[in-house]
């Protein structure tokens, strides 16, 4: 997928524009936490902090906030790869693989040349 060359600003925009959908569609129940630990995107201590007294919806919000605000673009790529490995590739294809301007243009049926 094309997201590997996204800048930090592009990732921030993707997380901002698609936040509601990401929180609504990401599933934490499978192996996502383990994959994120293995890829060194989060540590067990951070996961404990994210989970502490929160329902799954709130956990997803905290996870997205943490990755968006505290991790470099390379870790955002690892996050997308973790979703793919966790059989959530549809989320990556739908929300994290197109530049926000390109996605907006496609949504409105307009072609913009970048």
C-alpha positions in Angstrom: 0.0 0.0 0.0 1.0 3.6 -0.6 0.9 4.8 3.0 4.6 4.1 3.7 5.6 7.5 2.1 3.2 9.6 4.1 4.5 12.6 6.0 3.8 13.2 9.7 1.3 15.9 8.6 -0.5 13.5 6.3 -0.8 10.9 9.1 -2.2 13.5 11.5 -4.8 14.6 8.9 -5.8 10.9 8.3 -6.2 10.3 12.0 -8.2 13.6 12.4 -10.5 13.2 9.3 -11.2 9.5 9.9 -11.2 9.4 13.7 -14.9 8.5 14.2 -14.7 5.7 11.7 -11.4 4.4 13.1 -12.8 4.3 16.6 -15.9 2.7 15.4 -14.3 0.0 13.3 -11.0 -1.0 14.9 -11.3 -4.2 16.9 -9.0 -4.7 19.9 -10.3 -8.2 20.7 -8.1 -10.2 18.5 -4.3 -9.8 18.6 -3.8 -6.1 17.9 -2.2 -5.4 21.3 0.3 -8.2 20.9 1.2 -7.1 17.4 1.7 -3.5 18.4 4.0 -4.7 21.3 6.0 -6.9 18.9 6.3 -3.9 16.5 7.4 -1.7 19.4 4.6 0.8 18.8 3.4 0.5 22.4 4.7 -1.0 25.6 2.8 -3.2 28.1 2.9 -0.3 30.5 1.2 2.0 28.0 -1.4 -0.6 27.2 -2.2 -0.9 30.9 -2.6 2.9 31.0 -4.9 2.9 27.9 -7.1 0.1 29.3 -7.3 1.4 32.9 -11.0 1.7 33.7 -12.0 2.4 30.1 -14.5 0.7 27.8 -13.3 -0.5 24.4 -14.5 2.6 22.7 -12.5 4.8 25.1 -9.5 2.5 24.7 -9.5 2.9 21.0 -9.7 6.7 21.4 -6.7 6.7 23.8 -4.7 4.3 21.5 -5.3 6.6 18.5 -4.4 9.7 20.5 -1.2 8.1 21.8 -0.1 7.0 18.3 -1.1 10.2 16.7 0.4 12.6 19.3 3.4 10.6 20.6 4.7 8.3 17.9 6.7 9.1 14.7 5.3 8.5 11.2 7.2 5.2 11.0 5.2 3.9 13.9 2.0 5.0 12.2 3.0 2.7 9.3 3.6 -0.1 11.8 0.2 0.6 13.2 -1.4 0.2 9.8 0.7 -3.0 9.2 -0.5 -4.3 12.6 -4.1 -3.8 11.5 -3.4 -5.7 8.3 -1.8 -8.6 10.3 -4.8 -8.6 12.6 -7.2 -9.2 9.7 -8.4 -5.6 9.7 -7.0 -4.7 6.3 -10.3 -3.2 5.2 -9.8 -0.4 7.8 -6.4 0.4 6.3 -7.6 0.3 2.7 -10.6 2.5 3.6 -9.1 5.1 6.0 -5.3 4.9 6.0 -4.1 4.2 2.5 -5.1 7.4 0.6 -3.8 10.9 1.1 -6.7 12.9 2.7 -7.0 15.3 -0.3 -7.1 12.3 -2.7 -9.7 10.6 -0.6 -11.8 13.7 -0.5 -11.5 14.2 -4.3 -12.5 10.6 -4.9 -15.5 11.0 -2.5 -16.7 14.0 -4.5 -16.1 12.4 -7.9 -13.3 14.9 -8.7 -9.9 14.0 -9.9 -7.1 16.2 -8.6 -3.6 15.8 -9.9 -0.9 15.9 -7.2 
